Amino acid sequence: MATLHTAFLALGSNLGNRAAHLHTALREMRAYLTVEATSFLYETPPAYVTDQPKFLNAVCRVTTPLSPHELLAALEATMAAMGRVRTVRYGPRVIDLDILFYDSVQIATPELTIPHPRLPERAFVLEPLCDIAADLRHPLIGLTMRDLLAALKTPPLPRVMPVGKTLWYWGSKTYVMGIINVTPDSFSGDGLAHNDGDVVAAAVAQAERFLAEGADCLDVGGMSTRPGHTLISAEEELARVAPVIQALAQTAPAPISIDTFRREVAQAALNAGAHLINDVWGLRYDRELASLAANCGTPLVVMHNRVQPEDAAYRTRVASLPFGPPNAYDDIVGDIAQELEKSLAVAQAAGLPRWLLMSDPGLGFGKSPDQQLELIYRLGELRALGYPLLFGPSRKRFIGHVLGDLPVHERVEGTLAACVIAIDRGADVIRVHDVRAAARAARLADAVVRGQWAV
């Protein structure tokens, strides 16, 4: 068996569909290496030659049987196959792949220098490196990557996620996800799948209203996932969501999310025009969702869920990724963080880059009202995971419980209060039914929390 070596590679692109180029590079490199870890994704200004577009930058840790010079040759071949043409040094490029470190090797030849000679001066390399190897020590300088980044004294770089044709800039604003339920039995009473109307037309009209009210994304679901829900067939779920997504893809100028935990439904939804997968089971029901997202370069939301399904086969399936029992936590935030990390690890093992992952603590899913309140209060602690945080309190039962058994349609104010607290604690995306009110509340919260004084 060939000896495997560990290397750190830098990836960058500033021409064309930058995110797609990085995804292609990761896929093509798998022919001669294994990607063990990826950083988050950053948009950075060009260095050295400044009259060119901004870059998307990331770093990955890989293992490979290739020697350093063989690895360089393979990377050069990948770049050439992707259309990289060398013109002006440090100029624009479709793809850039650099070897930063290779084991603890030090090389200085005309073709290759390892460690990369300009690494200590490049925040656009050091910041993503710190995502996966902050304590890695430079063999020549003797400082860690964290130390080298701190020495630059540069402000944090914008961390981004490609969602459809857009880039979401984490920390710049709160993104609002509007809920479109194509179901007859939504807990919130807003399901559109009724026998007396055109479901597709109703969904398109709702989407148009949501976008006018400030939604950044549309989340389409074809099966109620409230506690105690009935598991419908994949065929029925598909029949509900596919026509709606196809229509929205033709009319809505915003990313579309598919709310499903089944690979076959997600695949059909992506084919119909969806851009993001929102998995209420966090890969506990169908791990193949992660492989699908990895193959398609699609963002994936993994939600924490401790619900115990009533159906035995359903219960057995989600138990393949074991979580604790409902409503039984030693430490509500610590336990959720540990179990979310299981789901996130499954996703990355399937090849999905860290920059395409989002976490959701799963309000209402196997958590008592008091536990949900504590979770909201301590939500900021989940930021330690590093992943963007989606928060979905909309119209949920704990709000009615706290406010005196209010019915679903009277939980708007409670939803807004929860959203504003969550934004203050670090939520990046809020998933809501009442878009106009939530978007306005988020805008004001952002003005305060994110220091956007000029509103």
N, C-alpha and C positions, 0 to 999 in steps of 0.2 A: 504494500500500500504506500502511495506517495505521501511524503511529509507535507502537512498543511501549514501554511504561513498566514499570519494575521497582518492585514494592511488596512490603513485608513485612506479613503479616497474622497476627494472633493469633486462635487458636481456643480456645473453652472450652465446657464443658458440665458441669452438676451435677445434672441431673434425668433419670430414666429410664435407658435404655441409653446411657450417656454415650459409649462408644466408637462405637456405631452412629451416634449423632448426628454425631460428627465425620466419620465416613466418608461419611455422607449429604451433609454440607456440602461436603466436598471434591468429591464427584461433581457436586453442583448448581452449584458455582462454575465448573466447567469450561465452562459455557455462555458465559461472558464473560471468562475468563482462562485462562492456562496455568500449572499448578503446576510450578515448576522444581525445587524442593527442599522437603523437609519435615524437621522436627526429630524428635527422639525424643519420647515421650509421658510426661507427668509427672502424678502425683496430688498436688494441693495443697490446703491448708486454705483456706477462704474468707477473703477480705480485706474489711475495712471492716464488713460485716454478717456476723458470725461464726456466728449461729444458723441454719445451713443446711448441706446436705451438701457433701462435698469435691468439688473440681473435677478434671476431666481437662483438661490444657492442652497446647497445641502451637503451633508457629509454622511458617508456610510462606513461601517466596519465590515470587512469581508475576510473570508479565508480562501486561500487558493494554493494549488500545488505548483503554480508557476514561479519561476525565479523573478527577481525585480525587473530585469531587462525583458524577459518574456511577458511579464505583466504589462510593462510599458508598451510593447509592440501590440499586444492584444487591445489595449485601450486606444491606441492610435488607429488600429483597424476599425474599431467600433465607431470612433468619431468620423473617420473617412466614410464609412458606410452610411452614416446619418447625414452626410452632406457638409461636414466641417471643411472649410477651405481656409488655409492659413494665409492671411494678408498682412494687415498692420498688427504688430505685436501689441498685445493687450486690447485689440480691437474687438468688434462684435463677433459673436460666434453662435452657431446653432447649438453646439454642445461643447463643453470643456470638461475633461476628466483628468485629474491630477493625482499622483501618488503623494500622500503627505508623510506617512510612516510605513515601514515594512519591517515587522518584528522590531528588533532593536538595531537593525542594520544601519550603517553609515556608508554612503556611496557618494563619490564625487567623480563623475566621468563627463565627457562632453555631451553625452545623450541624457544623463540622468543624475540628479542630486537628491539624496535622501538623508535626513529629513528635508522636506521642501524648504528651500532657502528663504522664501519670503513669507512663510507661515507666521512668524512672530509679529509681522506688521499688518496682518490681514484680519480685521474683525469679521469679515464675511466668511472666513474659514474658521476662526477661533470660536465664534458664537455657536454655530452648529456643532462643532467638535465638543463643546462643553455640554451639549445635550446628551451625549453618549459616552464621553470620556473626559470629564472635567478634571479628574485626578491623574490623567496620563502625564507622565513627566518627559519633557523634551530631553533626549539623551545628550545633547551638546550644551544646552543652556542651563539645564538642571531645574527649570521651573515647570510647574504644571500648566495645563491649558487654561485653567481658571486664573492662575497668576498672570499668564501672558495677556489674557483678555483684559484683566483689571488694569494692567500696566498701560494699556492703550487709552484708557479714560474716555472711551467713546460711548455715546448713548446707545441703549439697546436697539438692535435692528428690528424693523417691522417683521413680525412673524405672520405668515399668510397660509391660507388653504385655497386651492383651486376648486371652485364649485361651479360646474357648468362652464360658461364662458366668462365667469367673473372670478375675481380674487377677493376673498374675505380677509380683512386685516384685523387680526386679533388685538384687542385692546383699544382700537380706535372708536368703536361704537358697539352697541348691543344690536345684534341681528334678530329680527322678528320673523318667526316661522308661523304662518297661518295654517290652521287645521282644516282640511277638507275631508270630511267623513262620508265615504260612499257606502254607507251601511244603513240598515233599517233599525238597528238596535244600539246606537251609540248611547253611552251613559249620560251624555250631556244634552241629548235630545235634538242634536243638530244633524243627524244622519240624513243623507240625501236620497238613499235608495228606497223610495216609496213607489207603490204601484200606480200612483195617480199623476206622475209627471215625468218629464224628460230629464233623467239624471245627469246626462252629459251637459245639457244646456244649463241646468241649475249649477253644476260645478263650475262651468266657465263663468257664469255670472258672479258666483261667489268669489272666484279668483280675481276677476276684474275689480270687484269691490275691495277685496283685501289689498291688492296692489295699490289702489288709489288711497287706501287708508294708511299705507306705510309698511306693508309686508315686504320682506326681503326674499322670502322663500315660501313655497307652497308644499305642504305635507299631505299627501294623499294616502288614505287608508281604506281598505276594503273589508276589514274584519274588526269588530269590537274586541279590544283586549282588556276590558274592565275585569276585575276579579270575578271569577265564576263564569266567564264567557264560554260560549259554545264554539268548539273548533270546527270551522267550516272547511270544505274541501279546497284544495289549491285551485281547482277549476272554477269554483264559484268565486273565490277571491279574485282570480284573474279576470273573470267576466265583468266584475264590478270596476276594477281599477284601470285596466288596459285602455278602454275607449276614452275614459276621462283624461288619462295622462297624454294620450295621443292628441286629443283636442287641445289640452293646455299647452303642449309643446308647440302647437301651431299658432297659438294666440297670446300666451303669457310671456312677457319679456323678463322672466325671473327663473332662477333654479327651481326644479321640481324634485321633491323628496318622495320616495316610496316607503310607506310605513308597513313593513312586513318582516317576518322572521323566516321566510322560505326562499331558498335559492331560486326555484323555478319562477316564482312570482316576481322576485327582484330582477331576474334576467329579462323577463317579458317587459317589465316596466322600463328598464334601461333601454331596451330595443324600441319602446314606444316614445322615449324622449326624456325619461327621468335622469337626474344628475347626482342623486345622493340616496343612500340606503339608511333607513332608520330602523334599527333592530331592537324591538322591545324586550327580547330575550337575551341580548348581549352575547350571541353565538352559542347559547346553551341549547337551543333547539336545532339549529342547523349551522354547523361550522363551515359548511361549504360556501356560505355567504361571504366569508372572508376571502376565500380563493377567487370568487367571482369579482369582488371589489378590487382585489389585487390585479387580476387579469385585465380589468377594464379601467383601472386608474380612477376608481370612484370613491369618494369619501364615504365613511361608514360611521354611524353613531352606534355605540354599544351602551345599552342601558342596564343598570343594576336591577335585578328582578328576583325576589324570593317568594313569589306566589307559588302555592302548591296546587297544581291543576287537579280538578276532580276526576278527570278521565285517567285511567290507569296507564294506558299506552302513552298518552301525552306526558304524564308525570315521569314515566320511565325515560322518555326521550330527553327531557330537560335535565334530568339527573346525571346525564353523561358528563356534564361539567358541574361538579357538586358545589352547591352553595349551602349556607346554613338554613335553618327552618324559618318560616315567616314569623315576624314580630319578636324574634329572640336574638338580641344583640348584646355582646359584652361591651362593645363600644360602637355606637351607631356609625360614626364616621370612619373609624379605623377598620371596622369589618367591611363596610362598603368599599373602601379604598382597596383592601386586599382582594376582594372578589372582583372588582372592576379590573384590577391588574391581571387576574387570570384571563378574563375575556380579551383584554388588550394584548396579552402575550400570545393568545391563540391567533389573533388577527395578524400580528407581525410574523409569527412563524409561518403563516400562509403566504407571506410575501408582501403584505400591505405596508407601505411606508408609514412611519410615525406621523408624517405630516398630513395623512389622509384620515386620521382617527379623531373622533370626538367622544367624550364620555357624558353620561347622563345618570345622576344618582337614583333615578326611578322613584320619584315621589308617588306614594300610594300603592306601590307594588311590594307587598309583604312587609309593610311598615305601619305601625299604629299611628293615630293622630299625634300623640305626644312625641313619638320618635320622629315624625315628619317635621314637627316644629323645631326639635333640637337639631335636626339635619339642616334646616334652613339657617338657624342661628350659627351653626358651625360650618356652613358651606365653604367658606374660605379655606378651610383645612384641606379640602379636596384639590385645591390648586397645586398642592405639593406633587400631585401626579404629573403635572405639567401639561396635560392635554386640555384643549378647549372644552368648555363646560356648557352643556345644554341643560336647561332648566324648564320643567313642564308642570306647573302647579294648576293649570287652567281648570276652573270650575270643580276641582276635586273635593271629595267627601270631607277631608279634614277641614277645609275652609268652612263648609256648612256646619260641621261639628263645633268648631270654635265660636262661630258667630250665632249659634242658637238654632241648630238644625235647619238652616236655610235651604230651600230647594235650589236645584242646579242653576236656574235662570237668575237667581239673586246673589250669585257668588262673584260677580264682576269685581266689586271693590276689594274683596279679600284676595282675589287673584292678583290685582294690581299691587296691593301691599306686599304680597309675597314676591312678586317680580322685582319690585324696587329694592327690597332687602337683598334679594339674590344678586342683583346687579352690583350693589354695594359690596357684596361678598366675593364678587369675581365672575358671575355668570356671563357668558359670551353670547348665548342664544337663548331666547325665550320662546317657548312653543305655546300658542294661545288660540282660543276660539274668538275672542273679542279683540280684533286687530286694532281698530282705531284707538280704543282706550289704552291698550297696552303699548302701542307705538308712541303715543303721546307721553305716557308715563316713563317709558324707556328713554325718550329724548331728554326729558327733564332730568332724570337720574344720571344720564350720561354727562349732561352739562355740569353737574356737580361732581360726580364720582371721577370722571375722566378729565376734569379740569378744562372743559370746553366753555370758557367764560363768554366767548363771542358767539352768541346764539342768534 
